Amino acid sequence: MDYRQLGRTDLNVSAICLGTMTWGEQNTQAEAFAQIERAKNAGINFIDTAEMYPVPPKAETYASTERYIGNWFKQRGDRADWILASKIAGPGNTIDYIRDKQLKHNRKHIVEAVDASLKRLQTDWIDLYQLHWPERSTNFFGQLGYTHKADEDFTPLEETLEALDEQVKAGKIRHIGLSNETPWGTMKFLALAESRGWPRAVSIQNPYNLLNRSFEVGLAEIAIREQCGLLAYSPLAFGFLSGKYEAGARPAKARLSLYSRFNRYFNPQSEAACIRYVALAREQGLDPAQMALAFVNQQPFVTSNIIGATTLEQLDSNIASADLKLSEEVLAAIDAIHKDHPSPAP
């Protein structure tokens, strides 16, 4: 397993990060424990969760994922072996059961969210605490275009960073990160941190895969030059790039079969691109999912690739992508497909 520096910190995280957002919805606690053990044995030291998980978010399963992880730490006593990342939720029309239903990234919400996560995770500290998505309206979660709302009321970024600084000084969190953030937001947070002496974002967790390479426009340069690397999520586009949805197939327990919220992947452009990527992998004697993951792993702006699985077989296959290096021939063929189908599923 390869290990990479997390931002400008003294932490080195595994190139593969264990994603957890199915735990409590598609996976039981016993299955989650089996995944953690398998990942640890493979050299993974980085685990990512969120107060909102599992997804799709529901009041009855809220924060189950953090509880599972906390139960693991209590049972195994290996908290110090892990670099643990979690996130505070932002506002959303469907999330009316967290705190006072008016989610903000202000001091009140940050204090309450951090304390609640620490309790569920049964730990005294979180290594990386991330803003799950911006409080302000901007282009994330499947949107490429930006519509400005001049009169929108959102917590000033200064207030957010100052509140996070208090949590770092209290020893509750070690470092901060962004998620689903834009180039403007990322640079604004970094500039404020530099000018005020507040915590500097060490990472940005955004979607990145063969069907969505929007991160390369603007954010890739920031990730490298500012040492605020990408923690890539959805590297398989919710399994679409594995080829299991070919020819209209809808496997019974697959995420895109179960949940309509991810239907953006089912569009003619995505399906056409996916057919070509899967065919390329097979022509080269590669597993389609491993090829897609290896592409993400090889990007110079990626710090860690967040993989999720519902079975140990999937997990093993995904972890094995860390040992696969794509040839220049394969990379050129991938770019040729991308030129014909540029980011069809943002």
PAKE-16897 format. One record per residue (C-alpha): z negated, x negated, y negated; residue number from 0. Coordinates in steps of 0.05 Angstrom, whole numbers, plus 32768, in hexadecimal, padded with zeros to 4 digits. Example, Ala and Ser with C-alpha at 12.3 -4.5 7.8 and 13.67 -1.06 7.14 Angstrom:
<padrens>
PADREN   zz   xx   yy   n
PADREN 7F64 7F0A 805A   0
PADREN 7F71 7EEF 8015   1
</padrens>
This chain:
<padrens>
PADREN   zz   xx   yy   n
PADREN 8000 8000 8000   0
PADREN 8012 7FE8 7FBB   1
PADREN 7FDE 7FEB 7F83   2
PADREN 7FED 7FF1 7F39   3
PADREN 7FC3 7FE9 7EFA   4
PADREN 7FAF 802B 7EDB   5
PADREN 7FC2 8023 7E92   6
PADREN 7F9B 7FEB 7E72   7
PADREN 7F5E 7FF6 7E9D   8
PADREN 7F3F 7FCB 7ED4   9
PADREN 7F51 7FFF 7F08  10
PADREN 7F88 7FF5 7F3A  11
PADREN 7FA1 8035 7F5A  12
PADREN 7FCB 803E 7F98  13
PADREN 8015 804B 7F8C  14
PADREN 800B 808B 7FB3  15
PADREN 7FD7 80BC 7F99  16
PADREN 7FBB 80F3 7FC4  17
PADREN 7FCB 8136 7FA5  18
PADREN 7F9D 8170 7FB4  19
PADREN 7FB5 81B1 7F94  20
PADREN 7FC1 81D5 7FD6  21
PADREN 7F78 81CC 7FEC  22
PADREN 7F55 820F 7FEA  23
PADREN 7F96 8236 7FED  24
PADREN 7FC3 821B 8023  25
PADREN 7F91 81E9 8040  26
PADREN 7F4B 81F3 8059  27
PADREN 7F12 81C3 804B  28
PADREN 7F19 81A6 8091  29
PADREN 7F63 8199 8084  30
PADREN 7F53 817A 8041  31
PADREN 7F21 814C 8061  32
PADREN 7F55 8136 8095  33
PADREN 7F86 8127 805D  34
PADREN 7F53 80FD 8037  35
PADREN 7F42 80D5 8074  36
PADREN 7F8B 80C9 8085  37
PADREN 7F9B 80B4 803E  38
PADREN 7F60 8084 803B  39
PADREN 7F74 8064 807C  40
PADREN 7FBA 8059 805F  41
PADREN 7F9D 8033 8023  42
PADREN 7F9E 806B 7FEF  43
PADREN 7F64 8065 7FBE  44
PADREN 7F7B 8098 7F8A  45
PADREN 7F6F 80E3 7F8E  46
PADREN 7F84 8117 7F5A  47
PADREN 7F67 815C 7F50  48
PADREN 7F5A 818E 7F18  49
PADREN 7F28 81C4 7F07  50
PADREN 7F60 81F8 7F0D  51
PADREN 7F73 81E5 7F55  52
PADREN 7F8A 8200 7F84  53
PADREN 7FCD 8219 7F6D  54
PADREN 7FE1 8251 7F64  55
PADREN 7FA2 8259 7F3B  56
PADREN 7F76 8295 7F4C  57
PADREN 7F30 82A9 7F39  58
PADREN 7F1A 82AD 7F82  59
PADREN 7F30 8266 7F92  60
PADREN 7F21 8246 7F4E  61
PADREN 7F08 81FE 7F55  62
PADREN 7F08 81FF 7FA1  63
PADREN 7F2D 81BD 7FA3  64
PADREN 7EF8 8198 7F7C  65
PADREN 7EC3 81B6 7FA9  66
PADREN 7EE6 819D 7FE7  67
PADREN 7EEA 8156 7FCA  68
PADREN 7EA1 8159 7FB6  69
PADREN 7E8D 816E 7FFC  70
PADREN 7EB5 8133 8018  71
PADREN 7E90 8103 7FEA  72
PADREN 7E4D 8120 7FFE  73
PADREN 7E5D 811D 8048  74
PADREN 7E7E 80D8 804A  75
PADREN 7E5A 80B5 8011  76
PADREN 7E99 808F 7FFC  77
PADREN 7EA0 80A5 7FB4  78
PADREN 7EA3 805C 7F9C  79
PADREN 7EE1 8050 7FC8  80
PADREN 7F0A 8081 7FA0  81
PADREN 7F2A 8084 7F5B  82
PADREN 7F20 80CD 7F4B  83
PADREN 7F4A 80F4 7F19  84
PADREN 7F40 813B 7F02  85
PADREN 7F57 8167 7EC8  86
PADREN 7F40 819B 7E96  87
PADREN 7F6A 81DA 7E94  88
PADREN 7F8E 81F1 7E56  89
PADREN 7F9B 8237 7E3C  90
PADREN 7FC5 8267 7E66  91
PADREN 7FD2 82B1 7E6A  92
PADREN 7FC1 82B4 7EB4  93
PADREN 7F80 828C 7EAF  94
PADREN 7F4B 82BD 7E97  95
PADREN 7F12 82A7 7EC4  96
PADREN 7F02 8260 7EAB  97
PADREN 7ECA 8258 7E78  98
PADREN 7ED3 8289 7E3D  99
PADREN 7F1B 829C 7E4D 100
PADREN 7F33 8279 7E0E 101
PADREN 7F3E 8234 7E29 102
PADREN 7F3E 81FC 7DF7 103
PADREN 7F3C 81B1 7DF7 104
PADREN 7F02 81B0 7DC7 105
PADREN 7EBD 8191 7DCF 106
PADREN 7E9D 81D0 7DED 107
PADREN 7ED1 81D8 7E23 108
PADREN 7ED6 818E 7E33 109
PADREN 7E8B 8188 7E3D 110
PADREN 7E87 81C6 7E68 111
PADREN 7EC5 81B3 7E91 112
PADREN 7EAE 816C 7E9E 113
PADREN 7E68 8181 7EB2 114
PADREN 7E82 81B7 7EE1 115
PADREN 7EB4 8188 7F02 116
PADREN 7E7F 8153 7F0C 117
PADREN 7E52 8186 7F2E 118
PADREN 7E89 819F 7F5C 119
PADREN 7EA1 8159 7F6C 120
PADREN 7E59 8143 7F7A 121
PADREN 7E62 8103 7F52 122
PADREN 7E46 80E3 7F14 123
PADREN 7E89 80CE 7EF8 124
PADREN 7ED4 80DE 7EF6 125
PADREN 7F01 80A1 7EF1 126
PADREN 7F3B 80C3 7ECF 127
PADREN 7F33 8104 7EA9 128
PADREN 7F73 8125 7E93 129
PADREN 7F88 815E 7E64 130
PADREN 7FAE 8189 7E97 131
PADREN 7FE0 81A2 7E64 132
PADREN 7FE2 81A5 7E17 133
PADREN 7FBB 81DB 7DF4 134
PADREN 7FF4 81E2 7DC3 135
PADREN 8035 8204 7DD5 136
PADREN 806A 81D2 7DE8 137
PADREN 809F 81C5 7E1C 138
PADREN 807D 81BB 7E5F 139
PADREN 807C 81DF 7EA2 140
PADREN 80C7 81E8 7EAA 141
PADREN 80DB 81EA 7E61 142
PADREN 810C 81B9 7E43 143
PADREN 8114 81DA 7DFF 144
PADREN 80DE 81D9 7DCA 145
PADREN 80CE 8215 7D9E 146
PADREN 80A0 8205 7D64 147
PADREN 8067 8234 7D51 148
PADREN 8053 8221 7D0A 149
PADREN 8015 824E 7D07 150
PADREN 7FF9 823C 7D4B 151
PADREN 7FAF 822D 7D4E 152
PADREN 7F9C 81F6 7D7E 153
PADREN 7F64 81C3 7D82 154
PADREN 7F74 8186 7D58 155
PADREN 7F83 814A 7D85 156
PADREN 7F4E 8124 7D5E 157
PADREN 7F19 8154 7D75 158
PADREN 7F30 8150 7DBD 159
PADREN 7F2F 8104 7DBE 160
PADREN 7EEB 8100 7D9C 161
PADREN 7ECE 812F 7DD0 162
PADREN 7EEC 8106 7E08 163
PADREN 7ED0 80C7 7DE8 164
PADREN 7E8A 80E6 7DEC 165
PADREN 7E94 80F2 7E37 166
PADREN 7EAB 80AA 7E41 167
PADREN 7E6E 808F 7E1B 168
PADREN 7E41 80BD 7E45 169
PADREN 7E5E 809D 7E84 170
PADREN 7E78 80DF 7E9F 171
PADREN 7EC1 80C9 7E9D 172
PADREN 7EDD 8083 7E9D 173
PADREN 7F24 808D 7E82 174
PADREN 7F4F 80C5 7E67 175
PADREN 7F96 80DA 7E77 176
PADREN 7FCA 810D 7E61 177
PADREN 7FF2 813E 7E8A 178
PADREN 802F 8169 7E7D 179
PADREN 8032 8146 7E3A 180
PADREN 806D 8137 7E0C 181
PADREN 8082 80F6 7DE9 182
PADREN 8066 810F 7DA7 183
PADREN 8023 8123 7DC6 184
PADREN 801D 80E2 7DED 185
PADREN 802B 80B5 7DB1 186
PADREN 7FFD 80DF 7D85 187
PADREN 7FC3 80D7 7DB6 188
PADREN 7FD0 808C 7DBC 189
PADREN 7FD4 8082 7D71 190
PADREN 7F93 80A9 7D65 191
PADREN 7F6F 8081 7D9A 192
PADREN 7F85 8040 7D7B 193
PADREN 7F73 8053 7D34 194
PADREN 7F30 8074 7D43 195
PADREN 7F18 8049 7D7D 196
PADREN 7F18 8084 7DAD 197
PADREN 7F2C 8081 7DF7 198
PADREN 7F75 8070 7E03 199
PADREN 7F9E 809A 7E34 200
PADREN 7FAB 806E 7E71 201
PADREN 7FDD 809D 7E93 202
PADREN 8008 80DA 7E8D 203
PADREN 800F 810A 7EC7 204
PADREN 8052 812E 7EC1 205
PADREN 8086 8148 7EF3 206
PADREN 80B9 8116 7F0A 207
PADREN 80EA 811C 7F44 208
PADREN 8135 8119 7F53 209
PADREN 813D 8160 7F38 210
PADREN 8114 8153 7EF9 211
PADREN 811D 8110 7ED7 212
PADREN 810C 8128 7E91 213
PADREN 80D3 80F5 7E8E 214
PADREN 8107 80BF 7E86 215
PADREN 811A 80DA 7E42 216
PADREN 80E6 80C0 7E11 217
PADREN 80A9 80BB 7E3D 218
PADREN 80C1 8084 7E6C 219
PADREN 80C4 8051 7E33 220
PADREN 807F 8067 7E1A 221
PADREN 8062 8060 7E61 222
PADREN 807A 8018 7E66 223
PADREN 8070 7FFF 7E1F 224
PADREN 802C 8021 7E15 225
PADREN 8013 8016 7E5C 226
PADREN 8008 8060 7E65 227
PADREN 802B 8067 7EA8 228
PADREN 8044 80A5 7ECA 229
PADREN 801C 80C7 7F01 230
PADREN 8057 80ED 7F1E 231
PADREN 804A 8132 7F38 232
PADREN 807A 815F 7F5F 233
PADREN 80A0 8122 7F79 234
PADREN 80C0 814E 7FAE 235
PADREN 80CB 8189 7F80 236
PADREN 8099 81B1 7FAA 237
PADREN 80BD 819B 7FE9 238
PADREN 8102 81AF 7FD2 239
PADREN 811B 8167 7FD9 240
PADREN 8105 8164 8021 241
PADREN 8140 818F 8035 242
PADREN 8115 81C5 8055 243
PADREN 8132 81FB 8029 244
PADREN 817A 81EB 803A 245
PADREN 81AC 8223 8045 246
PADREN 817C 8257 802B 247
PADREN 8144 8245 805C 248
PADREN 80FF 825E 8049 249
PADREN 80CB 823F 8078 250
PADREN 8092 826F 8081 251
PADREN 8059 8244 8066 252
PADREN 807F 821B 8033 253
PADREN 8069 821F 7FEA 254
PADREN 80AB 8235 7FCE 255
PADREN 80AD 826D 8003 256
PADREN 8066 8283 7FF4 257
PADREN 8063 8281 7FA8 258
PADREN 8096 829E 7F78 259
PADREN 8079 8275 7F3E 260
PADREN 80A3 823A 7F55 261
PADREN 80E5 825F 7F57 262
PADREN 8104 8233 7F22 263
PADREN 8118 8204 7F5A 264
PADREN 8145 823A 7F78 265
PADREN 8180 8237 7F49 266
PADREN 81C8 8225 7F58 267
PADREN 81C4 81E1 7F34 268
PADREN 8185 81CC 7F59 269
PADREN 819F 81E2 7F9C 270
PADREN 81E1 81BE 7F91 271
PADREN 81BD 817E 7F7D 272
PADREN 818C 8182 7FB7 273
PADREN 81C4 818B 7FEA 274
PADREN 81E2 8149 7FD1 275
PADREN 81A0 8123 7FD0 276
PADREN 818F 813A 8017 277
PADREN 81D4 8128 802F 278
PADREN 81D0 80E3 800F 279
PADREN 818E 80D5 8032 280
PADREN 81A9 80E9 8075 281
PADREN 81E9 80C0 806B 282
PADREN 81BC 8083 805E 283
PADREN 8190 8091 809A 284
PADREN 8155 80A4 806E 285
PADREN 8125 80DE 806F 286
PADREN 8136 8109 8032 287
PADREN 80EE 8111 801C 288
PADREN 80DF 80C7 8023 289
PADREN 811E 80B5 7FFC 290
PADREN 8108 80E4 7FC3 291
PADREN 80C2 80C7 7FC3 292
PADREN 80DA 807F 7FC6 293
PADREN 8106 808C 7F89 294
PADREN 80C8 80A0 7F62 295
PADREN 809F 8066 7F7E 296
PADREN 80D2 8033 7F65 297
PADREN 80D4 8049 7F1D 298
PADREN 80B6 8014 7EEE 299
PADREN 8092 8049 7EC4 300
PADREN 806E 8068 7F00 301
PADREN 8025 8054 7F0C 302
PADREN 801A 8082 7F48 303
PADREN 8040 80B8 7F6D 304
PADREN 8016 80F6 7F7C 305
PADREN 8028 8112 7FC0 306
PADREN 800E 8152 7FDE 307
PADREN 8015 816C 8024 308
PADREN 7FFC 81A7 804D 309
PADREN 8000 8183 8090 310
PADREN 7FEC 813D 80A7 311
PADREN 8033 8133 80C0 312
PADREN 804E 813F 807A 313
PADREN 8019 8112 805D 314
PADREN 8029 80D8 808C 315
PADREN 8073 80DD 807D 316
PADREN 8067 80DF 8032 317
PADREN 8038 80A4 8033 318
PADREN 806C 807C 805B 319
PADREN 809A 8080 801E 320
PADREN 806F 8049 7FFF 321
PADREN 808F 8018 802F 322
PADREN 80D7 802E 8020 323
PADREN 8100 8009 7FED 324
PADREN 8142 802A 7FDB 325
PADREN 817F 7FFE 7FD8 326
PADREN 81AA 7FF5 7F9A 327
PADREN 81E0 801D 7FBE 328
PADREN 81B2 8058 7FC9 329
PADREN 8198 8055 7F81 330
PADREN 81DF 8054 7F66 331
PADREN 81F0 8091 7F91 332
PADREN 81B2 80B5 7F77 333
PADREN 81C6 80A7 7F30 334
PADREN 820D 80C1 7F3E 335
PADREN 81EF 8103 7F56 336
PADREN 81C1 8106 7F1A 337
PADREN 81FC 80FF 7EEA 338
PADREN 821C 813C 7F0B 339
PADREN 81DA 8163 7F0D 340
PADREN 81AB 814A 7ED6 341
PADREN 8164 8164 7EE0 342
PADREN 8176 81AA 7EF8 343
PADREN 812D 81BE 7F04 344
PADREN 8102 81A8 7ECA 345
</padrens>
